[in-house]
Amino acid sequence: MRMGAVFLIITTAVISYSLGKTMGKSATTLRPLWTNYVAASRSKIDFNTQVEPILKSRCQGCHFPGGKMYDKLPFDRPETIKHLGTKLFTRISDENDRKVIREFLSQE
């Protein structure tokens, strides 16, 4: 319980300090601060457990073992997905799925 309270106090102090530094600046200046905080707090996107299931649900017939496009574009390999980038979105229209893939692509 004490650790939660300490964490809340420290988090509030850091955010307050950050906002205090940006007072008088436009709202667009605040956006990068929040974006950086959210990006830093996210865990790394795992290809096997988060990206591959999305691809299997849309692309299983052609781009996985046994499919007619598997030899050219195997979607069970992270390097293929990184090479294709957002070109995958021709078949993946769900924005939540796209977000997961974008985050995977942005990882080093």
ROGU-421215 format. One line per field, with one value per residue (C-alpha): x, y, z negated. Coordinates in nm, 3 decimals, padded with zeros to 5 digits, always signed. Layout:
// ROGU-421215
c1 c(X,...)
c2 c(Y,...)
c3 c(Z,...)
END
This chain:
// ROGU-421215
c1 c(+00.000,+00.280,+00.468,+00.157,+00.120,+00.488,+00.464,+00.155,+00.324,+00.641,+00.444,+00.232,+00.542,+00.716,+00.410,+00.355,+00.718,+00.699,+00.381,+00.527,+00.824,+00.588,+00.346,+00.291,+00.371,+00.119,-00.074,+00.133,+00.435,+00.262,+00.186,+00.545,+00.590,+00.286,+00.374,+00.723,+00.582,+00.332,+00.594,+00.837,+00.572,+00.471,+00.622,+00.796,+00.567,+00.642,+00.616,+00.516,+00.243,+00.109,+00.181,+00.179,-00.176,-00.305,-00.137,-00.258,-00.617,-00.596,-00.317,-00.305,-00.415,-00.133,+00.156,+00.203,+00.342,+00.152,+00.027,+00.097,+00.288,+00.482,+00.805,+00.813,+00.664,+00.663,+00.464,+00.586,+00.920,+00.963,+01.215,+00.953,+00.709,+00.974,+01.066,+00.703,+00.617,+00.275,+00.217,+00.058,-00.235,-00.398,-00.538,-00.543,-00.809,-00.869,-00.704,-00.612,-00.431,-00.259,-00.147,+00.016,+00.196,+00.307,+00.450,+00.630,+00.773,+00.895,+01.097,+01.467)
c2 c(+00.000,+00.243,+00.165,+00.248,+00.580,+00.663,+00.574,+00.793,+01.087,+01.056,+01.018,+01.322,+01.524,+01.430,+01.510,+01.837,+01.934,+01.848,+02.049,+02.339,+02.350,+02.374,+02.637,+02.915,+02.688,+02.554,+02.229,+02.069,+02.108,+01.898,+01.613,+01.489,+01.474,+01.251,+01.046,+00.979,+00.879,+00.637,+00.490,+00.436,+00.266,+00.015,-00.326,-00.459,-00.611,-00.981,-01.112,-01.468,-01.387,-01.054,-01.003,-01.354,-01.434,-01.121,-01.230,-01.588,-01.471,-01.277,-01.437,-01.806,-01.937,-01.786,-01.665,-01.949,-02.300,-02.468,-02.142,-02.038,-01.720,-01.873,-01.922,-01.555,-01.385,-01.601,-01.416,-01.641,-01.460,-01.121,-01.005,-01.041,-00.824,-00.561,-00.557,-00.512,-00.255,-00.093,-00.252,-00.527,-00.298,-00.380,-00.690,-00.573,-00.308,-00.326,-00.020,-00.204,-00.471,-00.202,-00.030,-00.349,-00.398,-00.031,-00.062,-00.383,-00.212,+00.083,-00.141,-00.183)
c3 c(+00.000,-00.090,+00.231,+00.435,+00.257,+00.306,+00.676,+00.717,+00.545,+00.753,+01.077,+00.995,+00.911,+01.236,+01.447,+01.262,+01.312,+01.683,+01.727,+01.532,+01.769,+02.068,+01.936,+02.182,+02.477,+02.725,+02.674,+02.948,+02.723,+02.457,+02.697,+02.739,+02.361,+02.323,+02.630,+02.497,+02.158,+02.313,+02.549,+02.262,+02.048,+02.316,+02.316,+02.623,+02.886,+02.925,+03.281,+03.193,+02.942,+03.068,+03.439,+03.583,+03.457,+03.637,+03.958,+03.923,+03.891,+04.219,+04.423,+04.324,+04.663,+04.868,+04.650,+04.402,+04.462,+04.742,+04.893,+05.251,+05.147,+04.858,+05.055,+05.165,+04.857,+04.544,+04.280,+04.000,+04.008,+03.839,+04.100,+04.376,+04.184,+04.112,+04.482,+04.593,+04.328,+04.360,+04.701,+04.492,+04.422,+04.756,+04.585,+04.223,+04.177,+03.801,+03.645,+03.324,+03.525,+03.729,+03.410,+03.280,+03.611,+03.624,+03.274,+03.373,+03.681,+03.477,+03.243,+03.297)
END
